[in-house]
C-alpha cells in the first residue's frame, strides 16, 4: 500500500500510532487535525512483490478525530470507583496497540512469518514448524493475546492456540488428491465451499499475480466452455489458455476455479495454474481424521503450555524483557513477563447416590460396579435395528445379532432397569447401498432404505393389547459405520416422524470383548433415561441447598450455521432444557428455529412456557416454581446486557402467561452466563493440589485476581482434564433476584456438575447449559442438508456464480450499471432467499420432536 506523503508528514514517527487494518487508528499524540474536520488521502493499493501498475486500485481515505482516551479513567474503573464507565473502548484500543508488534514485525528467519487471524491470534507460519493434518491441511502454533480489566489491575491474557491452515501447494494437486476428476462435493471430507475466498498466486500471464477465488467449478478445463468474442464461438478453458496465453495445460482434466467479473459472470482459471498462498486459516469443519490429528498435536501438558507462553509467546507478542517494543514504550505501556499468581480454593466432591448405595468418588469420577439406578426405566414394547453398511462389524446372522442384544438386556437388568420384554417385539435389518460420494454425497439412497425399514418395523411391532400403539416405546440401533449422514437421518426420523426414544451404538464396539462391560454400561445409562428412569442423584442433604424444592433450573443455547459450508440464510437453532423434579437430575427440553446467526433467543417465551407447564404437571407439588435459575451458554462478553434486556423479559412474560396474568406469581430469577470458549488457564503452584497430570485439582474455584471489578463472576474447574491443559468454565451472574452469595452459587454449580446423566464423572461445565448445547446439536440433525450446503432452491438463487463467463472470455469486463438500483435489488433478493430457506428448513423440521420423545432426555 502506498501511503500518501501528507500522512507521513502528519505522523513522522510510526511508533506513535497503531491501527486495526480496518477503521481505527490509535495515536499516542494528538494529531494536527482540527476538531470537527477530516483529512482526505488518496491511497493506491498493490502487492509489494508485484509492483505498481496502471491497474492499481485507488481508495479515498478520510481521517477524523473521534475521542481522547485516558488511562486514569480505566484505573478508576478497575479500582472499583466508576461502575458506569464503559471500559470496552479503551480495552479495544489497548488490544490494537499490543497487536502492532506481532502484526508488523518481520522475522529474522526468512522462512518464518507471523500471521494474524482476527485481532487477537498470531500464528508462526514456517514450513519446518508445520504439523500435517492430512488432505492438504497443516497445523501451526500461535498465541492468543487480549487485555482484560480485572479488580485492581489490567491483565494481558495470553494462551497457546492452534489452527488449521491450507498447505501452500498447487491447488490443482490438492483438489485432485481430494476428489480426483470427479469433483464431488464432499469427497475426502472437505466441502467445496471451504475454498471460497482462498488466495492463490498465478503466473500464466508471464508474471506472478495474486487473486482471490470465489469457488471451485463443476467442470474440468477441458470441459468448461464459454463464448469467446475474439473467435466468435464457444471454446473450452483449455483452448483459451493455449491460444490467449500460449499456456499448454499439463492436466486439462483437473477442475477449474472461478472468480467473479466486474460486470457479472465468471472468469474461469485452471486449478493447475493456482498455487495456494501460505498463511491462510482453514475456516471450515475438519474431518474426523484431521480432528484426531489436530488433537494429537495440540495436546500439551500444563507445564509445557506454560513454558511455551513464557519462552516463545512473550517473544512473538513483543513482551519479552530482552526485546525493545518501541510502540509500547511510546504509549507508556509495560507488560510484565511473569505470570500472575492468584488465590484459589478446592471444593469437596458431593455425595453421589444410587438405589441402595453411594458412589466411591476418586478424582471427580466413579464407576457403575455393584450399583443400580435410583429409578429404573421400563424396557417394554421395544425394537432393534441393525444398520449394515458394508463394514467388518456387520452382523453375520440374526442369531449373532440376538446374542449381542441379550448382553444389552442383561446389562440393563443388572443396572436396575425394569425388563418387561426380554426380547424386542420387532427386528429390522437395513442393508445400505454402497457409498457414492460423486452421485449421492448425502446418501439419499441409504436414507430411503432406513425410512422404509423403520416404517415396516413399526407395522410389524404388533401391540399386545387392544388400543396399544404399534410404535415401539424404545429403539436400539446398531451402526456398522460412523457415517454422520446415516446417523443424522436416523435421529431426524425417530425424533420428528416416528417419535421413538432411540439409542444408537457402534456394532464394532459392542461386539469387542475388550472394554465391552464399560461400553454396555454407557449404553444402559442412555437407555435408562429414554425409558423413564433416572441415573443418579446427589445425597448429603444440602448438596443443592440454594435450590430447595421449589426451583426450576433452565439451560439455554443457540447454534448457528457454519460459514463457508451451510446454505446462506440457514436458520439458527435455539434449545431450552429445564428441570421439573426435586433431584434436579432430569432435563427434557424443546427447540425452535430463528433468524440466521441471531444469538438472542427469538422465541424464548414460548420455549419457557412449555417448560413451566411441564414442571407444574410433573412436579410433586403440582405448582409453578418459585425460583428460576437460567444458565445461558454461548454468549460473548459484549452480549451480557442483551441477555438481560432481550431474554429476561421473555422469561418474565412466560411466567405471566402460564399464570393467566396473576400478578402474585412472580418467581425470583437468576441469570448465569456460562463461558467455555475463553483463553484463561490456571497452572497450579503446589503439586500437592494437582490431579496427577499437572492440572489443577477438580473442584478448583477462582473468584479473585482475574475476575471483574464489578460483575459477580468466577472460574470453576469441576472436572479432570482428559488430555492436555484443563480449561475452567467461566460463570458470570448478570441478574440476581435471589440474593446469592459467592459460596452458595459456587457450591451449587460445582455439585450440579456431578449430575450429568450419561457420565460417571463431573463434567467441565454446568449440566443444564451442557444439555442445551447437546440439544442444539440434535436440532442440527434435522437440517443436515442445509447445514451441509445443499438446498432445493440453491439453483434459483442469484449470486456472482451465475453467468455465462462474459464476452471477453475468462478475464472479461462488463458495465457496472446503477449502483443504488443494484443494492436495492440485492437486498430484495436477500430477503426473498432468506424466506425461501426458512420455509425449506421448516419443512425439514416438521413439527420438531414429537411429545413421546420430548418428555424425555431424548437428545443424550
Secondary structure as GFF3:
##gff-version 3
##sequence-region A 1 860
A	DSSP	alpha_helix	5	10	.	.	.	ID=ss1
A	DSSP	three_ten_helix	14	16	.	.	.	ID=ss2
A	DSSP	beta_strand	17	19	.	.	.	ID=ss3
A	DSSP	beta_strand	25	27	.	.	.	ID=ss4
A	DSSP	beta_strand	39	45	.	.	.	ID=ss5
A	DSSP	beta_strand	57	63	.	.	.	ID=ss6
A	DSSP	alpha_helix	71	78	.	.	.	ID=ss7
A	DSSP	alpha_helix	88	104	.	.	.	ID=ss8
A	DSSP	beta_strand	112	117	.	.	.	ID=ss9
A	DSSP	beta_strand	121	126	.	.	.	ID=ss10
A	DSSP	three_ten_helix	127	129	.	.	.	ID=ss11
A	DSSP	beta_strand	131	134	.	.	.	ID=ss12
A	DSSP	beta_strand	137	150	.	.	.	ID=ss13
A	DSSP	beta_strand	153	166	.	.	.	ID=ss14
A	DSSP	alpha_helix	171	179	.	.	.	ID=ss15
A	DSSP	three_ten_helix	187	189	.	.	.	ID=ss16
A	DSSP	three_ten_helix	192	195	.	.	.	ID=ss17
A	DSSP	beta_strand	199	202	.	.	.	ID=ss18
A	DSSP	beta_strand	209	212	.	.	.	ID=ss19
A	DSSP	beta_strand	215	220	.	.	.	ID=ss20
A	DSSP	beta_strand	225	228	.	.	.	ID=ss21
A	DSSP	beta_strand	233	236	.	.	.	ID=ss22
A	DSSP	alpha_helix	237	245	.	.	.	ID=ss23
A	DSSP	beta_strand	255	260	.	.	.	ID=ss24
A	DSSP	beta_strand	266	270	.	.	.	ID=ss25
A	DSSP	three_ten_helix	271	273	.	.	.	ID=ss26
A	DSSP	beta_strand	275	276	.	.	.	ID=ss27
A	DSSP	alpha_helix	288	298	.	.	.	ID=ss28
A	DSSP	alpha_helix	302	308	.	.	.	ID=ss29
A	DSSP	pi_helix	309	313	.	.	.	ID=ss30
A	DSSP	alpha_helix	314	317	.	.	.	ID=ss31
A	DSSP	alpha_helix	326	331	.	.	.	ID=ss32
A	DSSP	beta_strand	345	346	.	.	.	ID=ss33
A	DSSP	beta_strand	351	353	.	.	.	ID=ss34
A	DSSP	beta_strand	378	379	.	.	.	ID=ss35
A	DSSP	beta_strand	382	388	.	.	.	ID=ss36
A	DSSP	alpha_helix	398	414	.	.	.	ID=ss37
A	DSSP	beta_strand	418	419	.	.	.	ID=ss38
A	DSSP	beta_strand	426	431	.	.	.	ID=ss39
A	DSSP	alpha_helix	444	460	.	.	.	ID=ss40
A	DSSP	beta_strand	474	479	.	.	.	ID=ss41
A	DSSP	alpha_helix	484	492	.	.	.	ID=ss42
A	DSSP	pi_helix	493	498	.	.	.	ID=ss43
A	DSSP	beta_strand	502	506	.	.	.	ID=ss44
A	DSSP	alpha_helix	507	511	.	.	.	ID=ss45
A	DSSP	alpha_helix	516	529	.	.	.	ID=ss46
A	DSSP	beta_strand	537	539	.	.	.	ID=ss47
A	DSSP	three_ten_helix	545	547	.	.	.	ID=ss48
A	DSSP	beta_strand	551	559	.	.	.	ID=ss49
A	DSSP	beta_strand	572	578	.	.	.	ID=ss50
A	DSSP	beta_strand	588	594	.	.	.	ID=ss51
A	DSSP	alpha_helix	604	618	.	.	.	ID=ss52
A	DSSP	beta_strand	627	633	.	.	.	ID=ss53
A	DSSP	three_ten_helix	637	639	.	.	.	ID=ss54
A	DSSP	alpha_helix	640	642	.	.	.	ID=ss55
A	DSSP	pi_helix	643	647	.	.	.	ID=ss56
A	DSSP	alpha_helix	648	658	.	.	.	ID=ss57
A	DSSP	beta_strand	668	675	.	.	.	ID=ss58
A	DSSP	three_ten_helix	687	689	.	.	.	ID=ss59
A	DSSP	beta_strand	700	702	.	.	.	ID=ss60
A	DSSP	beta_strand	712	717	.	.	.	ID=ss61
A	DSSP	beta_strand	729	736	.	.	.	ID=ss62
A	DSSP	alpha_helix	742	752	.	.	.	ID=ss63
A	DSSP	alpha_helix	767	782	.	.	.	ID=ss64
A	DSSP	alpha_helix	784	787	.	.	.	ID=ss65
A	DSSP	three_ten_helix	794	796	.	.	.	ID=ss66
A	DSSP	three_ten_helix	809	811	.	.	.	ID=ss67
A	DSSP	alpha_helix	819	845	.	.	.	ID=ss68
A	DSSP	alpha_helix	851	854	.	.	.	ID=ss69
###
